[in-house]
Amino acid sequence: MKARIPVLAAALLLVVSGCSAGSSASVSAGPDTLSVGFTAEPANFDFTKTDGAAIPQALLYNVYEGLVKLDPQGRVVPLLAKSWTISPDRKTYDFQLQRGVKFGNGAPFTADDVKFSLLRVKTDWTISIKSTMDVVDHVDVVAPDHARVVLSKPSNGWLFSLTSRLGAMFSPTGVADLANKPIGTGPYVVAARKRGDSVVLKANPAYWGRKPAYTTVVLKYIKDPTALNNALYSNGIDVISAITAPDSIPQFQADDRFQVVQGTSNSEVTLAFNNKRAPLTDPRVRQALTYAIDRKALLDTAWAGRGTLIGSMVPPTDPWYEDLANVYPFDPAKAKALLSEAGATNLNLRMRIPNLPYAVSAAQVVQSQLADVGVRTTIEPLDFPAVWLKQVFTDHDYDLSIIQHVEARDITTFGKPTYYWGYDNKRVQQLLAEADSGTPEQQVADMKQVARQLNTDAAADWLFLFPNVIVAKAKVGGFAANQVSESFDLTGLAPR
């Protein structure tokens, strides 16, 4: 809404023990150090209780690992599970685990931790997507390196969900203070944090897999687009994880000191409607607002024409993608007629957005275009993630919002009436359930129906699919063009 503290050498323990809020995150730059710039800073390190993309972006695959992960092509591949089999009834998964794996605090990783971690999602996690694990009936420890997961019914989406933060493996000895001391099995440990500035990751010397090329990675948090660009120009950082000032891309492309990696993402930039708050309870009002917005002009203005126009919560990389971008063409006259028909005149709506560059730019365009059909909007930028997550996402205190939804296949959130959309359609909920439990062919057919229904109901207005544009110094290699997971995966990066 695209989120380890080893008992090792004494020096590393001293570094890690200082990863509290006030610790310095300064490090000495060198050939084995990489600095990556981001815009949205994690509120804390606990993605089991804190929604939003910033935590898994930093920690997933880097500090925390799951049984499986997504490769750059979006395929489910082994990680802590070296292999797995699925029973003919599609309800039993047998995972053969990697041997010799340890958590950052020295505890061994075994099938007991698989059981602990998967069942803990149901009992201890509080974030909105935890219900994906409800389908797990029980977990058996067959052997230290063999875990058996039994589902209550077949689920097409369950294994895929394990590639997200939901599949992260935890040790019972490492969950006492997840907000400040994340402990995983990954190639990095959190060494320091300076709130409002940075997080430092250090290579885990006891890592079971291939060692990362960079022994130190500094995650720098810079909200202002110009300051973020200047940090790269001035050698303050080596990489911009996702460009936030699209007009600057040609400048980087023309400078041989830098490289620009361009691809796509799962990130739908969405104009959210509060479906439970009048007058947005009336589908005619939501449809009117959708007709009133020229999404092509918005994309050109807010993001220099980069990105993909979409008409649903389905990116082109999903198997059930259909091009629905033109179902609601820009038609101010029709918007006015629908508003009149609904008796929705003299509207004044609160548009509460995260204070991030893409949202601010898009909100200004939306405000201007809605004004042209007689709808006044008040833009209220909220500090992200903490304030936006609390007031909009959790408390549902908004009329309109603009937010980048980064989680893969997050169309399923429209099947949850308590989600911040406030959308409650029994047919959509039924289709989502049938899609998950049916054959793969049924899944595709049902998910297409879901996307069409959401579009018909104007449950939200999908403004555009965010492009994945990374800018980096030419000396850094290993980037994947497409952002397919919640993680900014550092494991493949290396000097070149």
N, C-alpha and C positions, 0 to 999 in steps of 0.2 A: 502498500500500500503501500521487482527483483526484488537473523538473522543466521593442564598444560604446564602446569607449574611443576617441573620435574624435580625429583629428589636425585640431583645429578651433581655436577661439580659445585663446590661451595660458592664460587664466584657467580655462577648462574643463579643459584638459589638467592643470593643477595640481590641480584637484579630483579628477579621475579617477585620477591617479597615486597618490592616497592611499587607495585602496579596499582596503587590506590589513587584516588582522584587527584591528589595534589602532587604526585610525583612528577619529576621532570622527565620529558620524553626526548631530550636532546641526545644525539648520538654523533659519533665521529664519522664523517663521510669517508668512503673508500670504495675500491672496486667491488667489494663483496657486500655493499650496502645499496639498497634501492629505496627511493622515496616516491610514494604514489599519492597524488592529490585526489580528494573526494569533496563533495559538497555537503552531504548529510552525515552528521556525526552520531554514533550510537549514544543513546541516553544512558545505557549501561551495557553489560556484557551478557545479560540473561535473556536469550530469545525464547525461553520457555514461558516467560511471564510478560514479556514486552513485545508488542506487535511492531511492525515496520520492517523495512528492508535493510537498514544500516548495520544491524548486528550480524545477521548471516552474511551480508556482503563482506564484512571484515573477517569473520571467524570460520564460516563453513568451508570445508575442504582444507583450510589453512591451519586451523587449530583443532576444530572438531571434524571427525570423519564419521561416515555411516557405513553400513554394509555395502552399499552401492553408491554410484555417483553418475552424473551425466557427463558424457564426453563432449567435445566441441561440436559434434554433429547432433547432439541431443539424444544419444542412445544411452540406455541404462547399461553400465559396465561394472565389473567387480571393483571393490575397494577393500574393506575389512573382510568381506566374504569373498573368498577366491573362486567360489562357484555356488550354484544353487539349482535345485530341481523343484518342479511344481507338479503336484498330483493331478491325475486325470480329471478330478472334480473341481480343480482350480482353487481349492481351499487350503491346501497344506504346502508350505514352503520349507524345504530343508536347505539350510545354509551351512556350507563347509567354510570354516573361518581360517584366516591367516594365523600362523603360529608365531610365537615370539613377540607379539605386540604388547606394548606397555602404555599405560596412561602417563601423562606428564608428571604425576606424583609417584610414579614407580609401580603402581598396582598393575598386575597382569590383566590383559583383556581376554575374557573367555565368554562362553555361551551364557554364563550367569549374568554378565553385563548386558548381553542382548535382551534377555528376559527383563532385567531391571529397567533398561532404557525404554523399551517399547511399552511396557505396562505403566511406566511412570508418566507417559504422555496422557494417559486416561485419568490418572489419579492426582497428578501434581501440576501439570501444565495448565495455563489459563488463557493462552492466546487463542484468537478466533479460529484458526485452522486446525486445532487439536482434534476436532471431531472426525477427521480423516482416519484416526486410529481406532475409532469405535468399532470397526469391523473386526478387529483382532479379538478372538475368543480366548485363546490361551497360548502360552509359549512354553515349550518343553526344552529342558537342557538334556540332550541325548548324550553328549560327551563334552569335554571342555572346548573342543573345536567343532562342535556340531549343535546348532540351534534349530529347533523346529517351531515354526509359527503356524498356528491353525486359525483360519478366519471363520467367522460365523456364516459367511456366504461368499461366493466368488466376487472378486473386485478387480476390475480392469485397471483402476487407478492406484491400487495400494502399493505395488512395487515401485511405481513411478514416484509416489509420495515419499518413499524412503530416500530418494535422492535430494530431498529438501532438508530443511532444519529438523523436520519431524523425525528423520532417521538418524540423527546424531547420537553417537554412543557415549554414555556416561558411566563413570564408576560410582558405586555407592559411597566410596570414600572421597569423592571429589565434587559433591553437590552442595556443600555447606554454604558457600558464598558465591554463587554463580554470577551475580551482578558485578562482582569485583575480581574474582579469581576463577576464570574458566579453565577447566582441566579436561583435555581431550587426548586423542592418540595421534594428532596430526604432526606435520613436519615443522610446525612453529609453535612456540609458547608466547603468551603475552608477557612482555618484560617490563613495560612501563606505560603509563598513561598520563597525559596532561590534558585535563578537561578544556574543551574549547580550542584545542590545538592539535593533538596528535596521539597516536597509539604506536608503540614500538613492539614489533614481533622479532623474536630471536629464534634461530634454527634450533630445533630439538635434537641434541646430540645422540639421544637414544631412539631416534625415529626408526621404525621397522622397515620403511620402504626406501625409495630413492631419495637421497639427500637433496634438499633444495639448493639451487645455484647461488642464491643470495643468503648469507648468514644473518643479515639484519634487514628488515623491511620496516620503513617508517610510513605509517598511514597519516597523511596530513589533511586536516579538515579546513577548507577555505570556502566559505559560502559565496563570496563575491566573484562573479565570472572574470572580471578584469584582473583581480588580484590572483586568481587561480592561474590565468594565462601568464601573468607576470612572474609567478613563482617558477614556471617552467623556463621562461626566457632567462631568468636570473640565476638558474641552477639551484633554486630552492627545492625543487622536486625534479624527478626524472620522468614521471608519467602523469598525465591527466586521465583518470580512469574513465571518465565520460565527459566530453566537452560540454560546457554549459553556455558558451557564447558562440553560436554557429557561424556568425559573421566573420569570426577570426580563423576559421578553418583554411580558407585560401592562403592566408599569410603563413600558416605552418606548412602547407603543402609546397609553398614556393621557397622554403628554407631547408637546405639539405642537411641541416643539423638535426632535423626532426623527421618523424614518420607519422602518417595519419592512417590508422587502421579503421576501415568503415565496414559495418555490417548491420545486421538487424538485431532485434531483441524480442523478449516476451512482454515488454512494458507498454501497456495501454495507457495513454494519457487521457483521462476520463473526466468529463464534466458530470459529477455525481449529482443526482437529484435525491432529495429526502422524500422518498415515496410515501412516508407516513405523516408528512406535514402538509396541511392545506396551504395553497391550492394545488400543490404538486401531487396530491392524492388522485387528482383527475388526470387520466392519461392524455386528454386533449391538451391540457396545459403543458405537459412534458413534450408532447409531439410538437406543439407550437414553438417551444423553445428550441427544439431540435431543428425545425425548419428555418428558424430565424438566424442560425449560425452558418456562415460560409466557412466550412472547415478548410477548404483549399486556401482561402485568403488568410485564415488564422495560421495555417502551417507556414505560409510564405512570410507572414509578419513575425510570428513568434519563434519560428525555427528555420528561417531562411530556406523554406521549401524542402528541407531534409526530413525524412520520415515517410511513413506510409499511411494513406487514408484507409480507415477501416470502419465498418458499420456494426461491429459487435465486439464481444470480449474474446475474440478468437484471432490470434495472429496467423499469418500464412504458413508458419511451420507446424501448426497443429493438423492432425489428420482430417478433422471435420471443418476445415476452413472453407467458407464461401465468401465471395466478394459481395458484401451488403452495403458498401460505402455509398451507393447512390439511391438507396431506398428513400432517404430523406434529402432530396436536393434542396439547395438554398432557395427559399421561396418565402420572402417576407410577407407577401399578400396572403398566402395560405396561413402563415403564423398568426397574422392579425385576425383572420376569419375564425380560426380555432379558438383564440383567446376570447373573442366576442361570443362565440357559441357557448363557451364554458362560463360566461359571465365573469371572466377574470380580467377586470380592468383596473387600471391604476395600481399595478403590482409593484411592490418594492421588496426585493429579495436580498437576503444576506448571503454573499459569496465569501465563505471563510476558507482560505487557502493556505497551504504551507508557504513560508517565506523563502521559496526556492526559485531560481531564475526562470525555469520553464513555466511554473505556475503563475508567477507574477506577469510575465509577458502574455501568456494565453488569456489570463483573466481580463487584462485591459482590452483585448480584442473582443472577448465575449461581452463585456460591459457595453462597449460601443455598439455592437450589433444588436444586442437586446434592446438598447435604448431606441434604436430605429423602429422597433415594433411596439414601443410604448411601455417597455418593462424596465423599471429602474433597478439598479443593483448597487449594493454597497460592498466594496471589496475590503475584506478584513484579513490582512496577512497575519498568520500565527506562527510562532516559533516552532520549527520542526526539528526533531520529531515530538518532543515532549508535549507541547501545548496542543498542537493539531491532533495528536493521537488521543489526548484526554478529552478535549472538547468536541471534536467532530467525530472521530472514529468510535470512541467509547460512549460518550454522552449523547451523541446524535444531535448536537445543538447546532444546526445549520439548515439552510435552504439549499444552497448550491455549494459545491466545492470542486476544485480541480486537483487531481492527484495522479501520480504515475503508479500504476499497479504492476509490480515487477514479478510477482510469483507466477510460475508456469501453470497453465491450465486453471487459472483462477476464476473461470466462468462459473465454477461450482459454488462460489460465494453467493450467487443469486438464488441458490436453493435454501438459504438460511435466512428466515424472516427477521432474526435478531441482528443480522449483520447491518452495518451502518447505512446500506442502501435503503433499508426498510421495505424491501420488495417482497411481496408474499403472494406467490402464484402456485396453487396446488398442482396444476398440470406441469409446470416447470420442475417442481420438486419430484414428481412422479417420473418424469422423463430422465432426470439426472440419476435417480435410483436405478431405473431400468438400464440406463446406459452403463452404469458401473458393474452391474451383475450379469448383463447379457453377453452375447458373443462379441468379438471385436467388430464384426460387421454391424450388429445392432447398436453398438456404442457409437459408431460414426453416424448412423442414421438418426439416432436419438439426440445426439449432441447438435447436429445440424438443426433439428427442430427446436431445441432450446435456444440456440442463437437467433433463429428467426422470430421466436416468440418474444424474446427480450427486445429485439429490434422493433417489432410491432407495437409493443407496450411502451417503447421509449423509456425503458427502465433506467437508462443513463444515456448520455451522448458521448460516443467514443470519438474523441477529437482527432487523434492520430496515434500511430504506433511509433514509439520513440526509437530513433536510430541508435545504433551502438557505434560511437565515434571516439576512438582512443587516440590521443596524441602523446607521443613519447620521443625521447632522444633516440637518435638512429642507432645508438650502441646497444639498446635493449631489444631483445628478441623473444619470440615464443608466444606472441599474442594470438588469441582466437578472435576471428572477425565477428562472430555472432555471440551475443550474450544469451545463453540458454538456461542458466540456473540463477539462483539467488546469490551465488558466490562470485566475488572477484577473485578468481582462482590464481594464486601466485605460483602454484607448483610447477607450471610449465615455463615460467619466465627465466631467462638466462642472458648473460652478456653475449654479444656477437661481434 
